[in-house]
């Protein structure tokens, strides 16, 4: 698990104030100690109150509108997202306020800078990540690998059919954006890219091994139309399907 703290701030934001849409290169944890207001994270709006917090993945745009004076803790950190996968989400702290307590301990370590404080900060941040993973019921690395292997096998079996990749992600318990991210990490391809790759490879086999018309091959390989097939084939293979067939 590779992680490091980039930014930690505990501040009071005045009521009727607003920060526009922005994003960070690292993960951000925003903890609302008190107050009320709204935040939009990507395309979802959330009402915040005391004891709620947001986890925001790198590059995800978000804003914040404070209706009342709000004490808030901002933590930005870099994390390889391996041991405990973190998704963008909005959470309630536990009844015992354990996330807040861990953040308070981080604040104390940063203020005192006692001996080995960097090690202690790493430990506290790791504990926070584990607690969030448990809250979100995030699968372990082994469970995630099993699900991704299933998704890869599913695509390889049914790529010729109409693909509901968002539905596949939901079946596995993921949002589509997160599924897309981890599938690309696992295979080197985004899910739809992998579907297209499988269709192109099958089309190449059919062009070589059969005399079926190109229109038939495009339909049997799952493409919406022959022009779409020809465009995507040329993009992937650098020659048209007809030219590819004559070259074999």
C-alpha positions, -999 to +999 in steps of 0.1 A: +000+000+000+016+032-012+002+064+003+012+098+014-005+130+028-005+160+005-027+184+025-045+186+059-066+215+070-091+220+098-110+253+092-143+271+098-162+282+067-187+310+070-224+304+062-238+315+028-204+309+012-196+288-018-166+272-034-170+264-071-163+231-089-128+219-086-108+187-084-075+173-070-048+151-082-051+130-051-079+116-031-098+140-009-116+133+024-140+161+035-153+157+070-182+180+082-178+185+120-209+206+122-230+230+101-252+223+071-251+228+034-248+210+001-221+195-020-222+181-055-197+154-063-196+146-100-233+144-109-247+136-075-259+162-049-256+156-012-269+175+019-242+176+046-246+178+084-224+170+114-207+136+112-210+132+075-180+130+052-171+126+015-144+105-002-136+119-036-114+102-061-087+120-080-100+142-109-136+141-097-151+176-098-171+188-067-183+220-051-195+231-016-223+255-005-224+263+032-258+273+045-245+278+080-211+283+096-193+249+091-163+234+108-147+211+082-116+190+079-100+186+045-075+158+039-059+153+005-037+122+000-021+101-026-030+064-026-024+036-051-059+022-045-048-014-042-052-030-008-086-014+000-102+000-032-118+034-025-147+047-045-161+082-045-189+083-019-207+101+009-209+085+043-221+089+079-194+084+106-199+056+131-219+064+163-186+066+182-172+091+157-142+069+150-133+086+117-133+120+134-112+107+162-086+094+137-086+127+120-081+145+153-052+123+161-037+131+127-041+168+135-023+164+168+006+145+151+010+173+125+009+200+152+034+183+176+057+167+150+068+143+177+095+117+170+083+093+143+052+114+136+054+106+098+051+069+106+022+075+129+004+096+103+008+067+078-007+043+103-036+066+111-044+072+074-042+035+067-067+029+095-090+055+080-089+038+046-096+004+062-126+019+081-140+035+050-135+002+031-155-016+058-183+011+057-186+007+019-183-031+021-155-028-004-143-062-015-107-073-008-081-074-035-087-112-039-125-107-041-120-079-067-097-100-088-123-128-088-150-104-099-128-089-126-119-124-139-156-131-141-162-098-160-134-106-185-147-141-190-183-128-195-172-103-221-151-130-239-182-153-240-209-128-250-190-100-269-211-107-301-243-097-282-255-063-271-234-055-240-249-038-209-217-029-192-234-007-167-256-037-157-225-059-155-209-034-132-240-033-109-241-071-108-206-070-095-215-044-069-196-015-086-205+019-100-197+019-138-170+045-134-152+025-107-156-007-127-142+009-158-111+021-137-103-013-121-111-033-153-086-012-172-060-017-144-067-054-146-067-059-184-051-028-199-084-020-216-115-001-206-145-025-207-159-012-241-124-013-255-121-049-245-155-057-261-144-040-294-110-059-293-128-092-290-152-083-319-123-073-341-103-104-334-134-126-342-140-106-374-104-112-385-109-149-380-141-149-400-125-128-428-097-154-431-116-186-425-149-179-443-163-163-474-192-146-456-200-111-468-186-083-447-221-071-439-229-106-424-196-106-404-203-072-390-237-083-377-225-116-363-196-099-345-219-076-327-214-043-346-244-019-350-238-014-387-214-023-415-200+013-417-193+012-379-176-021-383-154-009-412-145+023-394-135+005-362-117-023-380-096+001-400-088+021-369-076-011-351-060-030-379-049+000-402-066-015-433-102-021-443-118-055-438-119-061-475-082-052-478-074-074-448-091-104-465-072-100-498-039-098-479-043-132-463 
